[in-house]
Amino acid sequence: MSRTIQQIKELVEYPLVRPEVYRHLGVTPPRGILLRGPPGTGKTHLANAIAGELGAIGASYFRVSAPELVAGMSGESERRIRDLFQAAAAAAPSIVFLDELDAIAPKRNNDSGRGMEKRMVAQLLTSMDTSLTDASVIVLGATNRPDALDSALRRAGRFDQEIELGVPNEAARCAILKTMTSGMRLSGDFDFTLLAKKTPGFVEPIFGV
């Protein structure tokens, strides 16, 4: 994932660590990055890893599984979204990670959609537009169903940067297997390359079973 890690460093780390560069150039730094790809390809791990690195410079990390924002009472879900972004802005520089983003931001052009879901999408859009204007806040969203997201979320100033995490190739599978078995006792003739060749399409949760 070396290329992906470099991408996310440029989109997340640089705006938080060197904001003066963007001010000097008169360029608006990225504020929203969407991580998309099949389940098990490392979206959550990647977000946690970059947050861990930036924690060393004092960046706050707000990790939320999007379904946790859903509440039964009318207006409570919207309040939770507002509170999340207000807390992130107050603790800037900070990173907000919304896992399973599609759970709270489905397309609103579906007549069968519930009113609560539409209100949550509207609140999320409003919070991103207001909270990300001046504060050093980066929002990461993760989904394995990008086509299910409301199109307004993928416009400029919101999740306008996207990084795709695909299923690992043979070399990547071999590296994953070596990492996951680094603390195990293995026989001397254990063949990582052969096992990697026999696992096309596998992702990390499958290896961990």
Buried (B, 14 or more C-beta within 10 A) or exposed (E): BEEBEEBBBEBBBBBBBEEEEBEEEEEEBBBBBBBBBEEBBBBBEBBBBBBEEBEEEEBBBBBBBBEBBBBEEEEEBBEBBBEBBBBBBEBBBBBBBBBBBBBBBBBBEEEEBEEBBBBBBBBBBBBBEBBBEEBBBBBBBBBBEBEBBBEBBBEEBBBBBBBBBEBBEEEBBBBBBEEEBEEEEEEEEEEBEEBBEEBEEBBBEEBEE
